[in-house]
Amino acid sequence: MTLLSFDRRCSEIVAQTQLLRGAIEGADLTRPVPTCPGWNVGQLLRHLGGTHRWAEEMVRTRATGALPDQHFRDASRYAEEDAAEVAPWLVEGAELLAETLREAGPDAELWTPAPDFGQVAGGRADFYARRFTHETALHRADAALALGAEYTLDQEVALDGIDEWMALGSLPMHFEVHPWMRELLGPGRTLHFHATDTAPEVAAEWVVDLTGDAIIWRRAHEKAAVAVRGPLTDLLLIIYKRRPARSAGVEILGDEKLLDFWLERVSFG
């Protein structure tokens, strides 16, 4: 179930960046980011702005392979950043990416780090529109957690964010890149995530099925070995390892050790 259109995703890249800009105004960007060990807020922002520009070039040039990315992976030189300088630069990169994506259209062909599989639009520009919607939203959460700021997320964005995580996290390629993920598979191993603050018709429930020879997920209301119940955005942050599963307002029913093992082994995000 895909809730966000290509155009909405392009808009969200900018909207999430604008919200991030508002959160960092006047902030101390040297504060460490607990969810991104080794970075402070300024380094996080330079990383995000760098990924926006990298993706923009990928789409604009219809790249047939990955472009160099060390400039945003190594943030060591950005330890002393000024919000007044970084904020407009950050927004500019997001706007450039959104504009380039719209000019290309969702079906423009280019290299992507994941193949075309299930709900993953590999090999097309839409992959980058979706990926950077949620990359931006989650790094906004990182900054909010570091700065002690409030974090809320639009329901449709959060739903699409969990769907995308599930789709990417279940790609068969993970077993080749991260062989230890095969250890997740086993009889009786099922997980159920249930958002408690959405209407029934939203169907904000996800099942992860590890009982076969592949990782399978689906939107469904089913009994599972372990169930995690909590607000939608909290579920997203737990799945992305941005918030502990044992948090206020979150209920865990069943095999807690399976949940811990799954969170330990999943590699995407």
N, C-alpha and C positions, 0 to 999 in steps of 0.2 A: 504494500500500500504506500504509494508515493503521494505526499500531500503538497509539496512545494513545487511549483512550476519553475522552469528554467529562468524566466524573467524575475520571479520572486527570489530565487536564489541569488541572482545578480544584485538585486536590490538589498538583500540581507547582508551581503558582504560589506556594503557601504554602511548600512544601518547599524550593524554590530560594531563596526569600527568607530562610528560616531558615538555610540554609547560608551565605548572604551575611552575615547577621547575625553568625554565628560567626566569619567571616573578618575582620570589621572591629572586633571587640572589642579595645579598647585601641590601635587603630591611629591613625596620624596621617592624618586625613582631608584634610589640605592637600596631600598628595602628588599630583602631576599624573598624569593618566591618559593614557598615550601613545596609546592606541587611540581616545580621544575628545578630540582636540586642543582646548585652551582650557578644559577642565574639570579640577578636582581630584576626589578621591574623594568628598568631601562633596557637591559639586555633582552628581556622577553619581548618588548615592543620592537626593538630592532630586528629580532628574529622574525616576528610576525610580518613586519613591513617588508623584510627581505623575501619572505615566501610569497607575498602578494606580487612583488616585482618579478620573481622567478616564474611564477605561474603565468603572469601577463606575457612574458617573453615566450614561454612555451606555446601559448595559444596564438600569439601574433605571428610567430614564425612557422607555425604548424610543425613543431619540432618532431623529428623522427627518433629521437633518443633523449635521455635526460641531459639537461644543461648543467654546467657546474653549479654546485650549491654550497660550497664551503663558506661563502661570504655570509650566509645566514645561519649556518650550523655552528660556526665558531663565533660566539658573541663576546669573546674575552675583551675586545678593545672598546666595548660599549659600557664599561663599568660606571662611568660618571656622566649620565645623560641628563638633559634638562627638558622637562615636560613641554615648555614653551617652544622648543625646537623640534622635539620628536613628534608632537601631536599633529601638526599640519602635514608633516612628511608622511605619517602613518595614513592619514585620510587620503592624501594624494595617491598613494599606492593602491589603496582599495578602490578608488574611483577609476583609476587607469585599468585595473583588472576587470572591473564590471563593464566598462566601456568596450574593452577588447573582446570580452566574452559575448556581449550583445552583437558586436559587429561580425563575429565569427559564426554565431548561431550554435545551438546545442549539438548538432550533428557533424560539426567540423572535425575532420579526422586528424589525430596527432598521437604522439606517444603519451601513455599514462603509466604510472607505476603499478597498476593493477589491470588484469585482463577483463574483457567483457564477460561477465558471469552473473547470472541471476539479476539482482537489482543493481549491480555495479556496471555503470555505463563506461566500461573501459574502452580506450581508443577514441574517445569523443570529448569535445569541449565541455559537455554537460558534467563529466566527471569532475572537472576543476571547479565548476560553479557550485556543485554540491559539496565537494571536499572543503573548499575555502569558506563556504558559509559556516560550516561546523568547526573548522580550524579556528576561525575568528571568534566564534561564540565561546569555544572552550578556553582559548587564551584570554578572553575577556574575563572568564571565571577565574583563571589563574591570577590575573591582576587584582581582581576584587578580593580574593582570598588573602592575597599578600598585603593589601592595603586596608583590610578590615571593612570593606565596602559592601553594601547590599548587592545581591545578584539575583536577578529574575530573568526569565527567558520566555518568550512567546510560546504558547502551547504547540502550535503547528511546527515551529522550528525545533522544539525539544523532541516532538514525536518523530520528525524526519531525522533528527540527530541520532536517536536510538536505532531507527531502522537502518540508517547508513552504517552505524557501528556494527550492527548485527551482520549486515551483508558483507562488509569488509572483513570482519573478524572470523567469518566462516569460509573464507576462500580456501580451496584445496592447496593453493601454493604455500600456505603457512606451514604445512607439514614438511615441505622441502626446505624452506628457509629456517624454520624453527622446529626441528624434529621433536623436541620435548613436548610440543603441543599434542602429539599423539597419546601422551600419557593421560590426557583428559578423557579419552574414550573408555567406556566401560559399561557393563550392565547396570541398569537402574539409575543412571546418572542423568537427571533432568533438572533444570532450573526454571523457575517461573518468576517473572518480574511484573508487578501489578501496581499501576499508578492509582493512588487513592483519592486524587483531587480532580479527576476528570469525569465527565458524564459517561454513562454506559455505552452510548452510541459511538463514542470516540474509539473504543476498543483498544485502550492503552494497556495491553497486556502482551507479554512476550514469553515464549517458551524456547529454551535452548536444550536441544536433544543431543546427548553425547553417547547414546546407546548403540549406535551403528559404527560404520567405518568412516564416517565423515561428521563434521559439525553441521547440524541442521537447526534452523530457527524458523519460527513462525509467530504470527500474531494469533494468540489463542488463549482461552480460559481453560486450563487443564490442571489437574493435580500433578504435582511434581515432587521430587525428592526434597527439594528446598524451595521455599517461596520467599520473595523479598517484596514487601509492601511498603510504599511510601509515596510522597509527592513526586510528580513527574520529573521535575528538574533535579530533585535529589537522586532519583534513579539514574538519570543521565550522568550525573557527577560520580556516582558510585561505580557505574560501569566503566567510566573513563579513569577511575582511580583518583579522582579529585576530592572525594569525600569518603571517609570510612563507612563501611556498610553498617557498622554499629553506631549510628547517629541518632540524635533525638528525632522522633517522628517517624522512624523507620522500624519496621517489624520484620524479623526473620523467623520463619517457621520451618522446622524440619532439620535437615542435615547441614548444619552450619559449616562443618569441615569441608563439605563438597563446595560450598560457596567460596570459602577461603582458597581452596585448591584451584578453582576455576579462575578467580581473580589473580592468583599468583602466576598461572600458566598462560593466560591469554596475552597475546603480544601486541595486538593493534591498539594504538592510543596510549 
